[in-house]
Amino acid sequence: MMYLRGVRRPTLLVAVSVVLLDGVLLVILLTSFLGAGRPTPTRGSPPVARPQVATTTVLSSPSSNPDYQPRRVRPPQSAVERAVNQAMAKSSLPGRATLATESFPPPATSATLRSINAADSASATLYAMAFTQELLDIDFATSTRDDLLAWANYNNAPNTLTGLPASLSSKALCLSLTNGPSPVPSTTAWKLLAKSRTTWRASGLVVSVNPTWTGAMNSGWTSIDPLMVIYDVSGLLTVTTPGHPPVVKSIAFGLTLGGASLHPGYGAVALNYWTVN
């Protein structure tokens, strides 16, 4: 049995994830101001540097590490800035109560799911590649779903786009990995994959800045998280099960990065638009 698509949870939670996951929300809102269409994965195009925006650095709310805090900036209050921020804050209201009931494994790494090294964490492109490789290189018999979600939680970056409190914004990544189309199998599917000794391996990864994000930066809108960026990621996923020929699938998704919650450098905010062909 091969599992590639996440099992949908109740409709309400799926709707909540669409409301709160910044990669989806930002694009939907910004398209109304910028006239851009729904993002489509771009294959083979080189990474694009983010435009530099003059800002004032301020401290964020404390993280679990007293020696580290992700940077935050205070954007200029332009008409575009106010309109987008107000729309995002308003659209997040219906899902807050439901998101508050969600719980995920506490942050942790392990021998099979290691922390991403400091050099890769300091570069957005390298971090996106390393995060994707670690997320998708799975031996289902030697790790658990909770192990993977704990690792993801360790690598999360808060969703800073919708004015959510830190206790909720830090859940965005795990929520995006457990609702709707996602690379993370359900608990039942994971057990079946472990029983069949199935492994996944990602290869041929291509990472490029999402053009709508670039357009948003050029329009004058600024994220309060200076490390935030949305990437399009594509590549191949090889599924191997003993006794069967390997199956190679093409994959594509959107990956939003930001300043990590628990360690210096980049973290992952959300994974969206997971597709397998």
ZICOR-V768736 format. One record per backbone hydrogen bond with DSSP energy under -0.5 kcal/mol. NH is the residue of the N-H (numbers start at 0). CO is the residue of the C=O. E is the energy in kcal/mol with one decimal. If there is no record, write none. Layout:
nh = <NH/NH>
co = <CO/CO>
e = <E/E>
This chain:
nh = <12/13/14/15/16/17/18/19/20/23/24/25/26/27/28/29/30/31/31/32/32/33/34/42/56/57/62/65/67/71/72/73/74/77/81/82/83/84/85/86/87/88/89/90/91/92/92/94/95/95/98/99/100/100/101/107/109/120/121/122/126/127/128/129/130/131/132/133/134/135/136/137/137/139/139/141/142/147/148/149/150/151/152/153/154/155/156/157/158/159/167/168/169/170/171/174/175/176/177/177/178/184/189/190/191/192/193/194/195/196/197/198/199/200/202/205/207/209/212/213/214/215/216/217/218/219/219/220/225/227/228/230/230/231/232/232/233/234/235/236/237/238/238/239/239/243/246/248/248/250/251/252/253/254/255/256/256/257/259/260/265/266/267/268/269/271/273/274/276>
co = <9/9/10/11/12/13/14/15/16/20/20/21/22/23/24/25/26/27/28/28/29/29/30/40/54/71/67/63/64/57/223/55/72/75/77/78/79/80/81/82/83/84/85/86/87/88/89/91/91/92/94/95/96/97/98/149/112/116/117/119/122/123/124/125/126/127/128/129/130/131/132/135/199/137/197/138/138/143/144/145/146/147/148/149/150/152/267/258/168/157/164/164/165/167/168/170/171/172/173/174/174/182/185/186/187/188/189/190/191/193/192/239/137/237/235/233/231/229/209/209/210/211/212/213/214/215/216/215/223/224/256/228/254/207/230/252/205/250/202/248/200/236/246/198/237/240/238/236/246/234/274/232/271/230/269/228/254/266/264/155/120/257/154/255/255/253/180/251/249>
e = <-0.6/-1.9/-2.5/-2.3/-2.4/-1.9/-1.9/-2.5/-2.4/-0.7/-2.5/-2.9/-1.0/-2.3/-2.4/-3.1/-2.1/-0.7/-0.7/-0.6/-0.9/-2.9/-2.1/-0.5/-0.5/-2.9/-0.6/-0.7/-1.9/-1.2/-2.5/-1.3/-0.7/-2.0/-2.5/-2.4/-2.5/-2.3/-2.5/-2.0/-2.4/-2.4/-2.3/-2.2/-1.2/-0.5/-1.0/-0.7/-0.7/-1.1/-2.7/-2.0/-0.6/-1.2/-1.3/-1.6/-2.6/-2.1/-1.1/-1.2/-2.7/-2.4/-2.0/-2.8/-3.3/-2.0/-2.5/-2.5/-2.5/-2.2/-1.9/-1.5/-0.5/-0.7/-1.6/-1.7/-0.7/-1.9/-2.4/-2.5/-2.2/-2.5/-2.5/-1.9/-1.4/-1.0/-2.1/-0.5/-1.4/-0.9/-1.6/-2.8/-1.6/-1.8/-1.2/-2.4/-2.2/-1.3/-0.6/-0.9/-0.8/-0.7/-2.7/-1.9/-1.7/-2.3/-2.4/-2.3/-1.8/-1.1/-2.6/-2.4/-2.9/-1.4/-2.2/-2.8/-2.1/-3.0/-0.5/-1.8/-2.3/-2.2/-2.3/-2.2/-1.3/-0.6/-0.9/-1.3/-0.8/-1.8/-1.6/-0.5/-3.0/-3.3/-0.5/-2.9/-2.1/-1.8/-2.9/-3.1/-3.0/-0.6/-3.4/-2.6/-0.6/-2.1/-2.5/-2.6/-0.5/-2.5/-1.7/-2.3/-3.5/-2.6/-2.6/-3.0/-0.5/-1.9/-2.5/-2.8/-3.0/-2.8/-2.6/-3.3/-1.2/-2.9/-0.6/-2.5/-2.7>
